[in-house]
Amino acid sequence: MKRILLLFTIFIFIGGCKDQYEVIPKNPIKEKIDLLRADFQKQTNYNQSDSNFLIANLKTSINWENNKIVSDDTIYVKVNLFDQVQLLSTDSSKVAIENLVWIKAIKTKGKWNYILITFIPENTKQGYTGTIISKSILTGRQSTIYYKEGHKAQREVIGIKFANGKKSTTERKCVYGYVNGILNYVNCEPQRTGTDDPDQGGGPIDYETLDPFGDDGSGAGGSGTSGEGDEEAAVNDFNERIDDSNLPDCMKNVIERLKMLSGNTVADIIRKFSGELPGYNLRLGMKENNNPMQVAGTNSEITNGFALIEFNSNLLTTQNVTDLAFATTVLHESIHAYLFALYKSDPSAASLTYPELFEKYSKKKALDNNLQHETIARDFVADLARSIKNYGELKGYTIDKQVYDDLAWKGLTETSSFKKLSDNDKSRIIDRIMAEQYDSRKDNGIKQKGSRLGC
């Protein structure tokens, strides 16, 4: 009897262990961030489409994937800036804050509090010296505190002299800076904050914990390698210098979000393609083509330091196109621009970069669109799909991964790689591309997944 009871006890124990094992989350970090994100949205009513939600005078988005979990009750999440911002520091220098805006989540008594922290450093080598702006996202209380070598020194207002030589005399304590090259105030406190430390946010230790410009270059104290910080800065600089001034606002909105993708921007796609960034800028414009199926084209010449990509303004091309289709075209054409520039500026370097392509074919063939399509189809469809998926997630879309994988073939359906796919795959891919670009598959029950640009 004892033996039977012992065996029964062992069986229950093993079964219990098995059940315990099966409920262990596959990705506990992602699960924690997903729960935090849901709590943030519930408490703040955060609307991802409202780019001025966090900072009234700056366009931002929350990059939940770029985070640092310090403990069970302290988590930092990166805030991306759509605008190019340089804040004026107390030493009269201009500080680019691209990697210096974070949300600090602190759990107290079982409830999460959220603080928006903006660093304006002067020096971090001998302990943090500079200003830290803290704002409670839940209460709106905020403070601007100046630190000297890691210690609170005094309340500091970062003022600015106007044309009359006088500083702003407003009672509101404001921080000024250049937003997209235009001088403006960026952050102003309410007339009374009630505290210098809103909800436990904003001290030198935050900067040291995050190490935004540390050797790893990750922006979150991650596991990057030396030199990645410079590469990331170069990518950001390339993205910011994309000239989209000749595009309608409906398209500019997509470009702005493409610049914010985590490791999947236009510049990242080019860097994956080449190992480095090109010595030119991208200029995007519109040009009407009578053929509505010709969605875009890239000029093979670099003019005044710009590679020109032009999108077809034909009404039949633009009237139903979704943001997903347009984003795919931007990424696709950017690779064409790089190929044209690389081979024309340095054919020998091109041969070294792409030995299988350029040693086999002549210059004339290397500059041929069809051959470039073969290269993109063979090597970069997966990268394109990841970038489009990243864009969709930034927009808050809940879409099956297959949609993004299919869209990545946009412009590549005449390649040998595509023709090797099964008939079912080819049919599904073409249907998705035609649906997102022209909404021409609705009679077949295939609905658009993206949002129409409304151009």
ABEGO torsion letter per residue (X at the ends): XAAAAAAAAAAAAAAAAAAAAAABBABAAAAAAAAAAAAAAAAAGBBAABAAAABAABBBBBBAABBBBABAABBBBBBBBABBBBBBBAAGBBBBAAAABBBBBBBBGGBBBBBBBBBBBABAAAEBBEBBBBBBAAAGBBBBBBBBGGBBABBBBBBBBBAAGBBBABABBBBBBBBGGBBBBABBBBABAGBABBGGBGBAAAAAAAGAABAAGAGAGBABBBGAAAAAAAAAAAAAABBAAABBAAAAAAAAAAAABBGABAAAAAAAAAGBBBABBBBBBBBBBABAABABBBBABBBGGBBBBBBBABAAAAAABBAAAAAAAAAAAAAAAAAAAAAAABAAAAAAABAAAAAABBAAAAABAAAAAAAAAAAAAAAAAAAAAAAAAAAGBBBBAAAAAAAAABGAAABAAAAABBAAAAAAAAAAAAAAAAGAAAAAGBBBABBBAGX
